[in-house]
């Protein structure tokens, strides 16, 4: 037999343990016999994992613990040890009670003991095989879940919302209010303001947080490629085409983030509108209707109102997406966030790249960075901090480490590398700052 190897046999009658031991030996098992109740406990407590099966009698004689009492102690010592009860005709009801407590089987001690035992052992082995397989699957699933949770947490660390400005706090409050409502959301804002971060935050705060978060860039693909990307394709939908599932299908029971929705080809917008409305579609080259359940979050840095007036964006698609519109403020309107963002980006790159030295910015350096417009917003600041991090060899980045920065009105923020005398740093910023 494969799984059951060492069997502990407990009965006060030596002829019974001898008969059972012979059956076990004939089946390739290693029998170990004991005849007193206390010896059972001693054997199991000495090494709870030593035995693969316990065959246990109920009646050990006067002044001895009975089988049920022993069984209850064994369960505490070795919870995974399978137990088969031996019973006489008069104690079958007790054996049934033992099975209710967790015993795997019982064998009646009669003239057919050997035959019944062999049948019982084979049954036990099958049950053990199932238990072992289920246990391995559970352990594998637990390990997989742990790994998924790790990457899930790492993903959300990357997309953390960092800042303390009133403008950001207002956005976060709106996210918290709208996240539980299963309706589309439109996120607008300049490039680099963190539209995908907000989309992730909405997903995290929604009832779909354990489902997939799937993204697609609607502006970088032709209409044909975008159709395959969103809806998938059947095998041989075009010559040598493989089967693939689209983003709508992959996002089932989760969130689909349509980035750069303003650049979606106009003829294709009607198709997307229909799918958002009815939550069903056909793969390219197929006729079978696929039903999906996704929440749509769209984002754009385009002026959609203007695009509607010019005829390049459908008003009905805009209306369908705009259950709530989240307009993200540019970084120049949330200068209080520059310090926590700089420290956050320093910490991230230090974790990602061994040997990165800087751990903080000086107060003067942070003040200087707050005089710049940051036309690329948070994304530009992130790359700026990362470049400084690998170039500077000290623990702190000072004002002397900052390169010259030019605002959009072309007025240069002082270059600290210039040794000539210079006026105080200009507070003038680019257009659009109140």
C-alpha positions in Angstrom: 0.0 0.0 0.0 1.2 3.5 -0.8 0.2 5.9 2.0 -0.4 3.8 5.1 3.0 2.5 6.3 3.3 2.2 10.1 0.2 1.1 12.0 -0.3 1.4 15.7 -2.5 -1.5 16.9 -4.1 -1.1 20.4 -6.0 -3.9 22.0 -5.7 -5.6 25.4 -6.0 -9.1 23.7 -2.7 -10.2 22.4 -4.3 -12.7 20.0 -6.2 -9.9 18.4 -3.2 -7.7 17.9 -1.3 -10.7 16.6 -4.0 -11.4 14.0 -4.2 -7.8 12.9 -0.4 -7.5 12.8 -0.2 -10.5 10.4 -2.8 -8.9 8.1 -0.9 -5.6 8.1 2.5 -7.4 7.4 0.9 -9.3 4.5 -0.2 -5.9 3.0 3.3 -4.4 3.3 2.6 -2.4 6.4 4.7 -2.1 9.6 2.6 -3.0 12.7 3.4 -1.8 16.2 1.2 -3.4 18.9 0.4 -2.1 22.4 -2.0 -3.7 25.0 -2.6 -0.9 27.6 -4.5 2.4 27.2 -1.6 4.5 28.6 0.8 2.9 26.1 -1.3 4.3 23.3 -0.9 7.8 24.6 2.8 7.4 25.3 3.5 6.1 21.7 1.5 8.9 20.1 2.9 11.7 22.3 6.5 10.5 21.8 6.2 11.1 18.0 2.8 12.4 16.7 3.9 12.0 13.1 5.4 8.5 13.4 2.2 6.5 12.7 0.0 6.6 9.6 -3.0 4.8 11.2 -4.2 3.9 14.7 -6.4 0.7 15.1 -8.0 1.2 18.5 -10.1 -1.1 20.7 -12.8 0.3 23.0 -12.5 -2.0 26.1 -9.1 -2.2 27.7 -10.4 -3.8 31.0 -10.9 -2.5 34.5 -9.2 0.6 35.7 -8.1 1.4 32.1 -9.2 4.3 29.9 -11.7 3.3 27.3 -11.3 3.8 23.6 -13.4 7.0 23.4 -11.3 8.6 26.2 -8.1 7.5 24.4 -9.4 8.8 21.1 -10.1 12.2 22.5 -6.6 12.5 23.8 -5.1 11.3 20.5 -7.0 13.9 18.6 -5.3 16.6 20.7 -1.8 15.1 20.3 -2.1 14.1 16.6 -5.1 15.8 14.9 -4.3 14.3 11.5 -3.8 10.7 12.7 -6.6 8.5 11.2 -8.3 6.2 13.7 -10.2 2.9 13.0 -12.2 1.5 16.0 -12.4 -2.2 16.9 -15.6 -3.2 18.4 -17.4 -6.3 19.7 -21.1 -6.9 19.0 -22.2 -5.2 22.2 -20.2 -2.0 21.6 -21.2 -1.1 18.0 -23.2 1.9 19.2 -20.0 3.2 20.9 -18.0 2.8 17.7 -20.6 4.7 15.8 -20.3 7.5 18.4 -16.5 7.4 17.8 -17.1 8.0 14.1 -19.3 11.0 14.9 -16.3 12.3 16.8 -14.0 11.8 13.8 -12.9 8.2 13.6 -12.6 7.0 9.9 -14.2 3.5 10.3 -14.9 0.7 12.7 -14.3 -3.1 12.4 -16.4 -5.6 14.2 -14.3 -8.3 16.1 -15.8 -11.5 14.8 -14.7 -14.6 12.9 -14.3 -12.4 9.8 -11.9 -10.0 11.4 -9.1 -10.5 9.0 -11.2 -10.1 5.9 -13.0 -7.1 7.3 -9.7 -5.6 8.3 -8.2 -5.9 4.9 -11.3 -4.3 3.3 -11.2 -1.5 5.9 -7.4 -0.8 5.4 -7.9 -0.5 1.6 -10.8 1.9 2.2 -8.7 3.9 4.7 -5.9 4.2 2.2 -8.2 5.6 -0.5 -9.6 8.1 2.0 -6.1 9.1 3.1 -5.1 9.6 -0.6 -8.1 11.9 -1.0 -7.2 13.8 2.3 -3.6 14.1 1.3 -4.5 15.4 -2.2 -6.9 17.9 -0.7 -4.4 19.0 1.9 -1.7 19.5 -0.8 -4.2 21.5 -2.9 -5.1 23.6 0.1 -1.4 24.3 0.8 -0.8 25.1 -2.8 -3.8 27.4 -2.9 -2.7 29.0 0.3 0.8 29.5 -1.1 -0.6 30.9 -4.4 -2.9 33.2 -2.5 0.0 34.5 -0.4 2.0 35.2 -3.6 -1.0 36.9 -5.2 -1.6 39.0 -2.1 2.1 40.0 -2.1 2.0 41.2 -5.7 -1.4 42.7 -5.1 0.0 44.8 -2.2 3.1 45.7 -4.2 0.9 46.8 -7.1 -1.1 49.1 -4.8 2.0 50.4 -3.1 3.1 51.6 -6.5 -0.2 53.3 -7.0 -0.5 55.0 -3.6 -2.0 58.5 -3.5 0.6 60.7 -1.8 -0.1 64.2 -0.7 -1.7 66.4 1.9 -3.0 69.4 -0.1 -6.7 70.4 0.1 -7.0 69.8 -3.6 -5.9 66.2 -3.3 -8.0 65.6 -0.2 -11.0 66.8 -2.1 -10.3 64.3 -4.9 -9.9 61.5 -2.3 -13.2 62.4 -0.7 -14.9 62.2 -4.1 -13.2 58.8 -4.7 -14.5 57.5 -1.4 -18.1 58.7 -2.2 -18.3 57.3 -5.7 -16.3 54.1 -5.5 -19.1 51.9 -4.0 -21.6 53.1 -6.7 -21.4 50.7 -9.8 -21.4 53.3 -12.5 -18.8 54.6 -15.0 -16.5 57.4 -14.0 -14.7 59.9 -16.2 -11.3 61.2 -15.0 -9.9 64.3 -16.6 -6.7 66.2 -16.1 -3.4 67.2 -17.6 -0.8 64.7 -18.6 1.0 63.2 -15.6 -1.5 64.2 -13.0 -2.1 60.6 -11.9 -5.4 59.6 -13.6 -4.5 55.9 -13.5 -3.7 56.2 -9.8 -7.1 57.6 -9.1 -8.7 54.8 -11.2 -6.9 52.2 -9.1 -8.0 54.0 -5.9 -11.6 53.8 -7.0 -11.2 50.1 -7.8 -9.6 49.4 -4.4 -12.4 51.2 -2.6 -15.2 49.4 -4.5 -16.9 46.0 -4.1 -14.8 44.8 -7.0 -11.5 45.2 -5.2 -10.8 41.5 -5.3 -11.5 41.3 -9.1 -9.1 42.2 -11.9 -8.1 45.8 -12.8 -7.4 45.8 -16.5 -6.1 48.8 -18.5 -6.1 49.6 -22.2 -4.7 52.7 -24.0 -7.4 53.8 -26.5 -5.2 56.3 -28.2 -2.3 54.3 -29.4 -4.1 51.7 -31.5 -5.9 51.7 -34.8 -9.6 50.9 -34.9 -9.0 47.3 -36.0 -6.3 46.6 -33.4 -8.4 48.3 -30.7 -11.4 46.1 -31.5 -9.2 42.9 -31.1 -7.7 44.4 -27.9 -11.0 45.1 -26.3 -13.2 42.3 -27.5 -10.7 39.5 -28.3 -10.7 37.3 -31.4 -11.6 33.8 -32.5 -9.0 31.5 -34.0 -8.5 32.4 -37.6 -10.5 35.6 -37.4 -7.9 36.7 -39.9 -5.1 34.5 -41.5 -3.1 32.7 -38.8 -4.9 34.6 -36.0 -4.7 32.8 -32.6 -7.6 32.8 -30.2 -7.4 35.5 -27.5 -9.7 37.0 -24.9 -10.2 40.8 -25.0 -9.9 43.3 -22.2 -13.7 43.4 -21.6 -13.6 39.7 -21.0 -10.5 39.7 -18.9 -12.0 42.4 -16.6 -15.1 40.3 -15.8 -16.2 41.2 -12.3 -13.6 43.8 -12.0 -12.7 47.2 -13.5 -11.7 48.2 -17.0 -9.7 51.4 -17.3 -10.0 53.0 -20.7 -7.1 55.5 -20.9 -7.0 58.3 -23.4 -10.6 57.7 -24.3 -10.6 61.1 -26.1 -8.4 59.6 -28.8 -10.6 56.7 -29.5 -11.6 56.6 -33.3 -15.0 58.2 -33.8 -16.6 55.3 -35.7 -15.6 52.9 -32.9 -17.2 55.0 -30.1 -20.7 53.7 -31.0 -19.6 50.1 -30.6 -18.0 50.9 -27.2 -21.1 52.8 -26.1 -23.3 49.8 -26.9 -21.1 47.4 -24.9 -21.0 49.7 -21.9 -24.7 49.9 -22.0 -25.6 46.2 -22.5 -22.4 44.5 -21.1 -22.2 41.9 -24.0 -20.3 41.6 -27.2 -18.9 39.2 -29.8 -15.3 38.5 -30.3 -13.8 39.5 -33.7 -14.5 36.7 -36.2 -17.1 35.1 -33.9 -20.9 35.0 -33.5 -21.2 33.8 -29.9 -22.3 36.5 -27.5 -20.0 37.0 -24.6 -21.6 38.5 -21.4 -19.4 40.4 -19.1 -19.7 42.3 -15.9 -17.3 45.2 -15.7 -17.1 48.7 -14.3 -15.8 51.3 -16.7 -13.4 54.0 -15.6 -12.3 56.3 -18.5 -9.6 59.0 -18.5 -8.5 61.7 -20.9 -6.3 64.8 -21.0 -8.4 66.1 -23.9 -11.1 68.7 -23.8 -14.1 66.5 -24.5 -16.6 69.3 -24.5 -14.6 70.9 -27.3 -14.2 67.6 -29.1 -18.0 67.1 -29.0 -18.5 70.6 -30.5 -16.0 69.7 -33.2 -17.6 66.4 -33.9 -14.7 64.1 -32.9 -16.3 62.7 -29.8 -19.8 61.4 -29.3 -22.0 63.3 -26.8 -23.9 60.2 -25.9 -20.7 58.3 -25.0 -19.6 61.3 -22.9 -22.9 61.2 -21.1 -22.7 57.5 -20.5 -19.2 57.8 -19.0 -19.8 60.9 -16.9 -21.9 59.6 -14.0 -19.2 61.4 -12.1 -16.4 63.5 -13.5 -13.2 63.7 -11.5 -11.0 66.6 -12.6 -7.5 66.2 -11.2 -5.6 69.4 -10.3 -2.1 70.0 -11.8 0.8 69.8 -9.5 1.3 73.6 -9.6 -2.0 73.9 -7.8 -1.1 71.5 -5.0 2.4 72.6 -4.1 2.0 71.2 -0.6 2.3 67.8 -2.1 5.8 68.3 -3.6 7.6 67.4 -0.3 5.8 64.1 0.4 5.9 63.1 -3.2 9.7 63.7 -3.4 10.3 61.6 -0.3 8.0 58.9 -1.6 9.8 58.7 -4.9 13.2 58.6 -3.2 12.0 55.7 -1.0 10.6 53.8 -4.0 13.7 54.0 -6.1 15.9 53.1 -3.1 13.9 49.9 -2.6 14.0 49.2 -6.3 17.7 49.9 -7.1 20.5 48.7 -4.7 23.1 51.4 -4.0 20.9 54.4 -4.2 22.3 56.8 -1.6 20.0 59.9 -1.1 17.4 59.5 1.6 16.0 63.0 1.8 15.9 66.6 0.3 17.1 69.7 2.1 14.6 72.3 3.0 16.2 74.7 0.5 16.0 72.2 -2.3 12.3 71.5 -1.6 11.6 75.3 -1.6 13.3 75.6 -4.9 11.3 72.8 -6.4 8.1 74.5 -5.3 8.9 77.5 -7.5 8.7 75.4 -10.7 5.5 74.8 -12.7 6.0 71.1 -13.4 4.2 71.0 -16.8 4.5 67.2 -16.8 3.0 67.2 -13.3 3.6 64.2 -10.9 5.1 62.0 -13.6 7.7 64.7 -14.4 8.5 65.1 -10.7 9.0 61.3 -10.3 11.5 61.0 -13.1 13.2 64.2 -11.9 13.7 62.8 -8.4 14.9 59.4 -9.8 17.6 61.1 -11.9 18.8 63.0 -8.9 18.8 59.9 -6.8 21.2 58.0 -9.0 23.4 61.1 -9.6 23.9 62.3 -6.1 26.3 60.4 -3.9 25.3 62.0 -0.5 22.5 61.1 1.9 20.7 64.3 1.3 20.0 66.1 -2.0 20.8 69.8 -1.6 19.9 72.9 -3.6 23.3 72.8 -5.2 22.3 69.4 -6.8 19.3 70.8 -8.7 19.7 71.6 -12.4 18.2 74.8 -13.9 14.4 74.6 -14.3 12.5 76.8 -16.8 8.8 77.6 -16.4 6.5 77.7 -19.3 6.9 81.5 -19.5 10.6 80.8 -20.0 11.7 82.5 -16.8 14.5 80.4 -15.4 14.5 79.2 -11.9 18.0 79.9 -10.6 20.7 77.4 -11.6 22.5 76.5 -8.4 25.5 75.6 -10.4 26.0 79.2 -11.5 28.5 80.8 -9.1 27.6 84.3 -10.2 25.5 86.4 -7.8 21.9 86.1 -8.6 18.6 87.5 -7.2 16.3 85.6 -4.9 14.4 82.7 -6.6 11.5 83.9 -8.7 8.1 82.9 -7.5 6.6 83.6 -10.9 4.9 80.5 -12.4 3.4 79.4 -15.6 -0.1 80.3 -16.9 -3.1 78.8 -15.2 -1.8 79.2 -11.6 -4.1 81.3 -9.5 
